[in-house]
Amino acid sequence: MAGGLAEAVSLQPLDVTKTRLQLDKAGKYKGMFDCLRTIAREEGASALYKGLTPFVTHLTLKYALRFGMFEWFKQLLGADKDGNASKSVNFTAGLAVGSLEACMIVTPFEVIKTRLQKQVTVAGQEPKYKGPIDVVVKVIREEGLRRMWSGNMPTVIRQGSNQAFNFMSMAILNKALWDKEQGDGKQLEVWKTLLNGLLAGAVGPCFNCPVDVIKTRMMAQEYGAGAKVKYTGWMQAAQLIAKEEGVGALWKGLIPRLTRLAPGQAITWTVVMRVSTWFENAAIEDAKAEKFAQK
């Protein structure tokens, strides 16, 4: 949870930038830095923190779920008592936990966040959504409860593939670079966990950027009475975006997404590994004490 909170507060402006770039069909923003400057100039610096509350909430909840359930899935799939597992087990457990967190936590919170982030604040004009609770109330009242899960399928694909690559890559890097295995109590220096987390966190987004663009488009559109629904499904959305804007549009927002996610994962993994290593060493000391007592 601590890792998720640190990530959210420090990197939120990049998430707002990513969302705006993914929704920009007219080419208003020329890139990540131009988008940041334009939002700050036209709407004020506080606009770069739109959707912060649902962002913080969903990050802390999903990280609490993710790391606990990952270990549970690994044990089901055949990890040893110390939690060490093969690449395929780490990949599959990550895929399972990513899909689970998408359905339970990520999708509804990202619908709230996306609706808030897409709003362009204009002086003297009242925004449709006043805050996270207002989004929930209006979406359910005007569009129905199921629209809180708009874009769920591309979100499941994104989260599942992200965590599959994330956990597998982290285990590979820990072993290959620093000879660190789960349960050995070895404490890595902060720069090493930051580096590993940075690299592991960058793999998934490079592969699944198209489904992230699709889920943002589907979450941002409204489905109420009289609304014109442009994207009716994730495959249809992919084909339509490529047809109207070019295939490259499916990679919109990749740079701010990488700039946010990779450092975010580096921060989170550093916190998680330091905490988990403390517990590993405590378990090792308990095992030694029990063995000594039996002599």
N, C-alpha and C positions, 0 to 999 in steps of 0.2 A: 504493500500500500504506500509506503514511504517513497519507493521508487516511482510509482505512478503519479503521486502528487508533485514530486520534483520535476518530472517530465512535463506535466500539464502546464504548470505555472511558467516555466522557463521557455517553452516552445510553442505556446498557443498562437502567437502571431503567424507562425508558419502554417499552422493548420487553417487559419482563416484565409491566408493567401492561397493555399492549395485549393480550397473550396471555390474561391472566386475565379481562379484560373480555369478550373474544370467546368464552371458554368458560363464562362465567357465565350460566347459564340460570335461576337462582333469584333473581337480583337482589340478591346479597350485597353487591356494590360499587355505590355510588351515583354514581360518576364517577371520573375519573382521580385526583384528589387523595385521595378517600376510599380508593381502591384502594391507592395508595402508602402511606398511613398505616396501613391495615389490615394489609397484608403486613408492614410494618416492625414494627408492634406485636405481631402474633401469631407471626411467624416470625423476627423479627430483621432488621436492616438488610441483612445479607449476603444474605438471600433475594432482594433486589432485583437481585442480580447472578447469579442462576441462569442457567445456559446461556451464561455469558460466553465460555468457551473456544471452543465451536463458533461462537458469534456473531462473535468476533474473527477466527477462522480463515476462515470463509466470506466475511466482508466483505473481508478483504485479498486472498483468492484471486479473488473475483468482480470486484473493482476492477481488479486486474492484468489479468484477462481482458477486462473490459468496455472499457477505454479503448484497449487494443491492437487488439482485434478490431473495434471501432467504426470505426477508421480504415481497416482492411482492407476492411470491408464498404462503406464510403463510396467507396473507390477502385474497387471492383467495380461500384458503381452509377453511377459517372460524376463523382466529385468531381474538381476540378482539382488540379494538382501541389502547391498550397499547402494542400489539404485543404478548400477552400471548396466548398460544395454547396448545392443548393436545399433548400427546406423539406421537400419530399417525400422527397428522398434522405436527409436527416438523420433523418426520421421512420422510414423503412423500415430504415435501418441500425441505428437504436436498437431497433426491433422485433425485428430478427434477432438482435442481440447479447443482448438481454434474454431471448429464448427459449432461446438457446444456454446462457447462464449458469444458467438455471433447471434445465435438464436435467443439466448437468455438475457444478454446484456447489451451487446454492441449495437444491434440494429435499431431498437427503439430510441436509445440515447443519441445515436447519430442522426436519426430523423429530426429530433429536437435541435441538435447542434446545427445541422445543415439549414433548417428553416430559419434559424436565428442569424447564421453567418451570411446567408444570401441576401438579407435585407440591406439595402443601401440607405443609410441614414441621411435624410434631407432635412435641412433646417425648416422648421415650421410645418413639417408633415409628420403626422402620427404614424409610426410603424404598425403593421398589422399585429405582430407578436410583441408583447411587453416583456416576456421572460419565459423561462423553461416551462413553468406550470401553465402559463397562458397558451403555449404551443400545444401542450397535451390536451387541454380543454377544448381548444378550437379544432384541432385535427380530429379528435374523437367525435365532437358534436357535428362538424361540417362534412367530414369525409368517412367516418366510421373507425372503429377500434383497429381493424386490420391494417389501416394505413400507417399505424405506428410501426408496422413491419414492412413498409415499402422498401424495395431493394434488398430484401432479405437474402435471396439466392446469391447475387453477386457478393454480398457481404460475407456469406458463409464460405464462398470460394476464396475470397480475399483473406479472411481470418485463418481459414484452414491451411492454405498454402503458406501464409506468413509464418505461422507457428511451426509447421512441418519443417520448413527451411531453417527457422530461427533456432529451435532446440537441437536439430541435427547438426547444424553448422557450429553452434557453440560447443557441443560435446567434441566435435572433430578438432576444432581450434584449440580447446583446452589441452587435449591430449597431444596433438601434433606439435604445438608451439611450446608448451610449458610442462608437459608430462603430468598434467593434473587430471585426476579421475574422481568421480563423485564418491564421497565417503572416505577419502584418504586423509582429510583434515589439513591438506596443504593450502596455506593462505597465499594467494597471488597478490602481487603489488597492484595498487589501484590502476596504474597505467596499463597493465596487462589485461585486466578485466574490461577496462574502457575500450581498448583496442579490439578485443575479441567481440564485445557487444556491438561495437560500431560495424564491424565486418559482417557479423551474423545478422544484424538488423537490416542490412542493405540488400541482402539476397532476394527475399520475397518480393519487396516492392518493385524491383526491376522486372520481375516476371509477371506480376499480377496488376500492374498499373491500369490496363484496360478495364478490368472489372471494378476498380475503384472509381474510375470516371463514370462508368455506367451506374453504379449504386448512388453516386452523388446526384446525377441527373434524375434518377427515379425518385430519390428522397425529396428533391427540391420541388418537383412538380406537384400541383394540387389536384385532388381528385373529387372535389365537392360538386354539387349540382351545378350544371352548366359549364364546368371546367373542361377545357380541351386537353385530353390526355394524349400526349405525343408519344411517350414510351410505354408500350403495353407489356413488355417483357424484356428480360435481360439480353436475349439473343437478338430480338428485334431492335433493341436500343443500340447494340453493337453495330449491326448492319446499317442502321439509319445514320448514326454518327459518322461512320466511315464514308458513307455515300455523300452526305451533305457537307462534311467538313474535312474529309480526308482521313486516311488511316492514322496519320500522326496525331490527330485530335484525341485518340484513345490513350495517348501518353501525356496529355495535358496535366500540369501540376506535378510531374515526376520530381523535378529538382527540389521544390519546397517540401514535397513528401519525404524524399530521401534526407533532406537537411533536418527535418523534424524527427523522422522515425529512427534513423541510424543513431544519432546522438541520444535520443530518448531511450533506445534499447541499451546503449552503452551505460547510461546512468542507472537504468533499472537493473541490468545484470550485475553491475558493480555492487549495488545495495544488496541484491538477492544473494550473491555469492559470499559476501562478507558475513551476512547473517547466517547463511546455511553452513559456512565453514565453522562458525562458532559452535553451532549445534553438532557438527561432525566431531569436532575436538572434544566436546562434552561427552558425546557417546563413546569415543575412544577411551577417554579417561575412566568412564564408568565401567567399560569392559575390562580395563586393566585392574581396577579396584576389585571387581567381582572375581577375576581370575586369581588375584593375590589372596583373597579371602578363602578361596577354595583349596589353597595349598596347605 
